[in-house]
Amino acid sequence: LDTFRKLHPNEQEDFLTPTLMILIFIWGSPMFFRATSIIATLVEGHYTQICASGLASVVFDKALRTPAGSVKMEQQKEVDDEE
């Protein structure tokens, strides 16, 4: 402060600006981080839902197109392999 008084003798000292800057830094930075992490989580959940529903529909369509008796049971496979 002494340096400021020597360099600017006719100006008043301003404590409001640095105080507001410190308050914005102390509370603004964590709030910004929290908001961006919430947005990232929401976007991730949205795209996960899209991928999971797409995968489920592909599996369901494949199950509908597969004939009922086309898959051999494990016991039948073992018997066929022994013969």
Protein Blocks (a to p, Z undefined) as FASTA:
>chain_A
ZZmmmmmmmbccdfklmmmmmmmmmmmmmmmmmmmmmmmmmmmmmmmmmmmmmmmmmmmm
mmmmpcfklpccfklmmmmmmZZ
